[in-house]
Amino acid sequence: MKDYFSIGKIAATHGLTGEVVLEHALGKKTDLKGLQTIFIEEKRDSFLPYFVESTSAKNEAEVYLKLEGFNNKESARRLSQKEVWLLKVDFDKYAAKSSPISLLGYTMINEGEEIGEVVEVIEQPMQVLCKIIYKGNEALIPIHEESLEKIDKKKKLVFVNLPEGLLDIYSPS
């Protein structure tokens, strides 16, 4: 999982030649030029590579992808709603440095204590949630102006000041 970063999902098919629409959270308009491979998680922690034939930007958050082996709408339809993952090197190349998704892989620090690595970023209208593994459990940590202290991009650290008791609900009894 550490080598793969979730960037979005296949939202729909496009046209009759097997193109799909990738809805992404990369934080900037991109055509993903030069991207050779995407990965789709078929089973938990089992990623299958899909080779990219061509790409083109649709808008700020969507890209048209033509994948090898998908030549009609019907074959491409089976990818609909599947989550799309990139290797770390590709993720670093295409994600906007200021986008919330760029926090993937960062270590979260609360009151000087390391509480976990950011394994998923969930963007919501009023805040961003970072999923970490805290004491063996998944924990959702809200990131907004009141809880975020600073981000150290060089050391890949996110410093937060969490409300009293928030981490207690994720601690094993």
C-alpha positions as CSV (number, residue, x, y, z in Angstrom):
1,M,0.0,0.0,0.0
2,K,2.9,2.4,0.7
3,D,3.9,2.4,-2.9
4,Y,0.4,3.2,-4.3
5,F,-1.7,6.3,-3.9
6,S,-5.4,6.5,-4.6
7,I,-6.2,9.5,-6.8
8,G,-9.8,9.0,-7.6
9,K,-12.1,6.7,-9.5
10,I,-13.4,5.8,-13.0
11,A,-16.6,7.8,-13.1
12,A,-18.0,6.8,-16.5
13,T,-17.3,5.6,-20.0
14,H,-16.9,8.1,-22.8
15,G,-17.7,7.6,-26.4
16,L,-17.8,4.3,-28.3
17,T,-14.1,3.5,-28.4
18,G,-13.6,2.4,-24.8
19,E,-12.5,5.6,-23.3
20,V,-13.2,6.2,-19.6
21,V,-13.5,9.4,-17.5
22,L,-11.1,9.5,-14.5
23,E,-12.4,11.7,-11.7
24,H,-9.3,12.7,-9.7
25,A,-8.3,14.7,-6.7
26,L,-4.9,15.8,-7.9
27,G,-5.7,19.4,-7.2
28,K,-5.0,20.8,-10.6
29,K,-6.1,20.5,-14.2
30,T,-3.9,17.9,-15.9
31,D,-3.9,15.7,-18.9
32,L,-1.6,13.1,-17.3
33,K,0.7,13.3,-20.4
34,G,3.4,10.7,-20.1
35,L,1.5,8.5,-17.7
36,Q,2.0,4.9,-18.8
37,T,0.2,2.9,-16.1
38,I,-2.7,3.2,-13.7
39,F,-3.5,0.5,-11.1
40,I,-6.9,-0.7,-10.0
41,E,-7.4,-2.6,-6.8
42,E,-9.2,-5.8,-7.8
43,K,-8.9,-7.5,-4.4
44,R,-7.7,-5.9,-1.1
45,D,-4.0,-5.0,-1.4
46,S,-3.9,-6.6,-4.9
47,F,-3.3,-4.0,-7.7
48,L,-3.6,-4.8,-11.4
49,P,-1.8,-2.6,-13.9
50,Y,-3.7,-1.0,-16.8
51,F,-1.6,0.5,-19.6
52,V,-2.5,3.9,-20.8
53,E,-2.7,4.5,-24.6
54,S,-3.8,8.2,-24.5
55,T,-5.0,10.9,-22.2
56,S,-6.7,14.3,-22.5
57,A,-7.9,16.8,-19.9
58,K,-11.7,17.2,-19.6
59,N,-11.8,19.8,-16.8
60,E,-10.2,20.7,-13.5
61,A,-11.0,17.3,-11.9
62,E,-11.5,14.9,-14.8
63,V,-9.4,13.3,-17.5
64,Y,-10.3,11.1,-20.4
65,L,-8.2,7.9,-20.5
66,K,-7.9,5.3,-23.2
67,L,-6.6,2.1,-21.8
68,E,-5.0,-0.8,-23.7
69,G,-7.4,-3.7,-24.3
70,F,-10.6,-1.6,-24.0
71,N,-11.9,-1.0,-27.5
72,N,-15.6,-0.4,-26.9
73,K,-18.0,1.1,-24.4
74,E,-19.2,-2.3,-23.1
75,S,-15.7,-3.5,-22.2
76,A,-14.8,-0.2,-20.5
77,R,-18.0,-0.2,-18.5
78,R,-16.7,-2.9,-16.1
79,L,-14.1,-0.4,-14.8
80,S,-16.9,2.1,-13.8
81,Q,-16.7,3.2,-10.2
82,K,-13.4,1.4,-9.6
83,E,-10.8,3.3,-7.6
84,V,-7.6,4.3,-9.4
85,W,-4.2,4.2,-7.9
86,L,-0.8,5.6,-9.1
87,L,2.7,4.5,-8.1
88,K,4.4,7.0,-5.7
89,V,6.7,8.4,-8.5
90,D,3.8,9.1,-10.8
91,F,1.7,10.6,-7.9
92,D,4.5,13.0,-7.0
93,K,4.8,14.0,-10.6
94,Y,1.1,14.8,-11.2
95,A,-0.4,15.9,-7.8
96,A,-0.4,19.6,-7.0
97,K,1.9,20.4,-4.1
98,S,-0.8,22.5,-2.4
99,S,-3.7,20.0,-2.8
100,P,-4.9,18.1,0.2
101,I,-4.1,14.8,-1.5
102,S,-0.4,15.7,-1.5
103,L,-0.5,14.9,2.3
104,L,-0.6,11.2,1.5
105,G,2.3,9.5,3.1
106,Y,3.0,12.3,5.6
107,T,3.4,11.5,9.3
108,M,0.9,13.3,11.6
109,I,2.1,14.8,14.8
110,N,-0.3,15.8,17.7
111,E,1.2,17.7,20.6
112,G,4.7,16.4,19.8
113,E,3.5,12.8,19.5
114,E,3.6,10.9,16.3
115,I,0.1,9.5,15.8
116,G,0.3,7.8,12.4
117,E,0.8,8.1,8.7
118,V,-1.8,9.6,6.4
119,V,-3.1,6.7,4.3
120,E,-6.1,8.4,2.7
121,V,-7.4,11.9,2.2
122,I,-11.1,12.5,2.1
123,E,-12.2,16.0,0.8
124,Q,-15.5,17.3,2.2
125,P,-17.1,20.7,1.6
126,M,-16.1,22.3,5.0
127,Q,-13.0,20.3,5.8
128,V,-10.5,17.6,4.8
129,L,-10.3,14.3,6.7
130,C,-7.1,12.4,6.9
131,K,-7.3,8.7,7.6
132,I,-4.4,7.3,9.7
133,I,-3.8,4.0,11.5
134,Y,-3.8,4.9,15.2
135,K,-2.9,2.1,17.6
136,G,-4.1,-0.5,15.1
137,N,-7.4,1.2,14.3
138,E,-8.4,3.5,11.4
139,A,-8.9,7.1,12.7
140,L,-10.3,10.0,10.8
141,I,-8.6,13.3,11.7
142,P,-10.2,16.6,10.6
143,I,-7.9,19.1,9.0
144,H,-9.1,22.7,9.0
145,E,-7.8,26.1,10.2
146,E,-8.5,25.3,13.8
147,S,-6.7,21.9,14.0
148,L,-3.9,22.4,11.5
149,E,-0.8,24.0,13.0
150,K,1.7,23.6,10.1
151,I,3.0,21.3,7.3
152,D,6.7,20.5,6.9
153,K,7.0,19.5,3.3
154,K,10.7,18.7,3.5
155,K,10.3,16.2,6.4
156,K,6.8,15.1,5.3
157,L,5.2,16.0,8.6
158,V,1.7,17.4,9.4
159,F,1.4,19.1,12.8
160,V,-2.1,19.2,14.3
161,N,-3.7,20.3,17.5
162,L,-6.6,18.0,18.0
163,P,-9.6,18.5,20.4
164,E,-9.3,16.8,23.7
165,G,-10.6,13.2,23.6
166,L,-10.7,12.8,19.8
167,L,-8.0,10.2,19.7
168,D,-9.5,8.4,22.7
169,I,-12.5,7.2,20.6
170,Y,-10.0,5.4,18.3
171,S,-8.0,3.8,21.1
172,P,-8.5,0.1,21.8
173,S,-10.4,-0.3,25.1
